[in-house]
């Protein structure tokens, strides 16, 4: 498994623990005392590191190649997924799969960004960066959800919308802007969850929701830390400082009122236990869905409007 820089002390202790266990087994020596001390030291080190993660370290976890992606959550937390294809204008975008599914016995429409783990899959999924047709397909599915009175669940995991010439020619900005307006007017509950990376308009294009949640080690921001550092510090090496200044981690965004909650991950990150993270995601979606379904259509739309209307308010002290 990919080892992050700040995890090296943990890996070193794990190697020492393995050596002690191997020695005790191969030489038939009672080393239970030494092993117990090493296990305590390992647990203490894990707790110290993972309970005091910096925003930049959370960004690194959010980008981990073994972290569960959208279709992994579909497999673990949802059932009866029936993928729908195409935007009825240009074509299909494999970076933005979506369709009908069930979660906890409830029928929903689920849409999200999908990354790849190897070169072949990343080329197919365009590294999770959707084209205009991806956002138009997403909106088409949301309109279907509205037609059949089904809740919408969006799973966000993208460094940003695709910035290539083709995307500009097919009007990526208009596609995202149109989604922002139309999602604000959807007459069914919408829940958005940031799984890993929540980058810029690429994330916001499916992120207008009654409840915006994040996984504990995800990030949500108008620009990547490297991009911010390149602009403000003139060098990408200042990305850790940028991540700290941007308040892009879930705890900071919750304090600012920009998200409605975050979902705890297993110790070390979601990539250490896909099933446990999926169960936590499922529980969070069902809890919020039950609350939203108590509202009338008028109450739902008004609450959504007020939620986004108050963003950016500030007081002078």
N, C-alpha and C positions, 0 to 999 in steps of 0.2 A: 504494500500500500504506500502511496505517496506520503513522504514525511515532510512536514512543514518545519521551518527553521526553529521556531520556538518549542517544538515538540521533541527536539533532540535530547534534552535531559531525561525525558520520560523513556525514550527508546534505549538510552544507555542503561538506565536502571532495569528495564525489562531484559536486556541482554545479560546483565549480571545475575538477575534472578533465575534466568534459564540455565546459566552455568552452574549455579548452586544446586538447582534441582537435578541437573544431569549428573553432577558429581556425586550427589547423595544417592542417586539410583544406581549408577555404574559401580560405585565402590562400596555400596551397602553401608553407608555412614549415616548416623542420625544427625542431621543438620537442621532439624525443625526450628531451633531457636534462631539461627542465622537467617533462615528462609522467612520466618515470621517477621523479623526486624526489617528485612528487605521489602517484604510486601507492605508493611506499614509505611516505610519511606516512600515507596512507589505511589501508594494511595495519597499520601500527604502532598507529594510533588504534583500529581495529577490535579488535586483539588486546588492547590495554590496557583497553578498555571491557568486552568480552565475557568476558575472563578474570577480571574483578574485579567481577562482578555482585553487588549486594546482594540479600538475600532479597526485598525489596519489588520490585526490578527483575525478579526471576524471576517474581513473581506477575503483574506486568504482561505479561510474555511469555506466561505460561500462559493469560492471558485474551485474547490477540491474536485478532482476528476472522478472520484468514486462517490461523490455526493449523489443521492437519489434525484433523478430528473422527473419531469412531468409524467411521462408514461410509466415510470416506476411507481409513482403514487397512484396512478390510475389502476395499476395491477394490484396494489396492496389495499388501498382505501376505498376504491370504487368497484362496482361489478357491472356486468352486462353492457360494457362500453361498445357503442356502435359509432365508428368514426365516419364523419361526413366530409366530403372533399369539395374544393373549388369555391371561387368567389362569384361565379357566373359572369365574369367579365374577362379576366386574363387567364387564370389557371389556378392550380393548387399550390399552396405553400407548405412544404413539409416542416418548416420551422414553427408552424402554428397549427398543430393538430387540434381537433375538437369534435364533439359529437354528443349523442345522448348517452346517459349512464345512470346508474343507481348508486346512492350512498345511504347506508342505513335503511334501505328499503324505500327511500324517496327517489323519485325520478327527477333528474336535473339535466341541464346542458352544461358540459364542462369544456373549457377552452384553455389553452396555455402554450407557453414556449417550450420547445424541446431542443436540447443540445445533444451532441454526440460524444462518445467516449474514445473513438478512434478516428483516424483520418477519413475513412470511407463514410462513416456515419455523420461526421461533422460537415463534410461536403454536402451530404444529402440534407442535413438540417440547417445548413448555413450558419453553424456555430451558435444557433439560437437567436439569430438576428433576422427578424421577419421582414419580408418585402411588403409593398402596399397591398398585394392580393391577400396576404395573411391577415391584415387588419380588416379588409373588406369581407373576407370569409368569416372572421370572428363576429363581425356585426351581423352578417347574414344569419349565423347560428343564434345570436342573441334575439333577433327578430322572430326566429322560429320558436325560441323559448317563450317569448311574449305571446305568440299566437296560441300556444298550447298551455299557457299559464304555468310554466316550469321555472324554478329558480335557476339562476346562472352562477356558476362557480368558475372563476378564472385563476389560473396558476401561473404566476409571473416568474420568469427566470431568464433574463436576457441582459447582455451588456449594453444593448440599445438597438433600435431599428437599423436595418441595413442601410449604410450611407453611400452605396455605389451609384454610378451614373444611371443604370437601369431603373433603380428605385426612384431616383429623382425624376426621370422621364415619365414614370407612371404615377408621379405625384404622391410621394410618401407623406409629406407634410399634410396634404389635404386629407388623406386617408385617416391619419391619426386624429386630426382636428375634428373630422366628421364623427369619429367614434366618441370623442369626448362629449360632444353635444348630444348625440343619440343615446349614449349610456346614461346620461343625466335624466333622460325622459323615459327610460324603460319602466314598465308598469309591473315588473316582477322583482323579487328580492335578488340582489347581486352581492356576492361575497368574493373578494379578491385576496389571494394569499401570495406573498412574495416568498418563493422557495429558496432562492440563492441570490442571484444578482437582480436588482431592480434598477435598471439603467435608463434614465432620461425619458423622452417621449415614447421610446420603445416599450417601456413598462407601463406608462400612463395610458397608452392606447387601449389597454384592456383593464385599467386599474381604477376607473370611476365606479365606486361600489358603495353599498350601504354599510358594509363592514370591510375594512382593509386590515388584514392581519399579516404578520411576518413570522417566519421561523426565527428562532433565537439568534442564529448566526448569519442571517441574511443581511443584505444592505439595500437601501432604497435612496436614490439620489439623482439629481439633475445631470450629473456628470461623474465619470469614474475618478477615483483619487489621482490616478496618473494624469488624466486630462486636466484636472484642476491644478495639479502641481506644475504641469507644463505651462499653464497660463500665468499663474500667480508667482511661482518661484523660478520659472524658466527652465526647470529640469524635473524629469519624472522621478528622480531619486528622493524627492521630498513628498512622495505619495503618503507615507505614514503620517506626516504632519498635516497634509491635506485631509486625510480621513478623519483625524481628530477634530479639525476645525469645522468640517462639513456636517457633523452630527448625523451621520448616515446609518448608525446602528440602531437596532430595534429599541433598546432602552431609552436612547435619546429621543427618538421619534415619538415614542409613547408619551414622554414628558411634554413634548411640544404639541401634542394633540393631533399629530399628522397621521397616526395609525390608531386603530382601536384595540390592539392587543398583540401580544406575540406568543408563539407556541414554543414551549421548552423542547430542547433537543437532548439526546443522550450525551453523557459526558464525552467530550472530545469532538462532538459534532454529529450531524445526521448520518454521515458516511460510515459511522461505527455500528449503526443499527437501523437499517432501512425499515424494518417492520415496526419497531417501537415509534419511530418518527411518523410513519404513516398512520398508526393508530391515534397518535396525539393530534395529527392533522384532521383526521376523520371526526374525532370528538369535538374539536374546535368548530369545524364547519357545521356539524349537526346542532351544537349548542346555539350558535349565532343564527342559524336558519330557523330554529324553533322560536327564537325571539322575534325575528323579522316577520314571520308568518302570522303573528298576532296583530300586526298593523293592517289597517285598511290601505287601499291603493293611494288615497289622498294623503294619509299620514306618512306612508312610505316615501312618497315623492317630496313632501315638505321636509321631512327629516333629512333626506339626502341633500336637498338644496341647502338647508341650514348648515349641514356638516361641512360642505365645501365652501360655503359663503363666508364662514368665519376664518378660513385659512388666511394667514398673513396679517391678522390683527396684531397690534402692538400698543403698549401703553408707555407714555413718557413719565418717568418718576422724578 
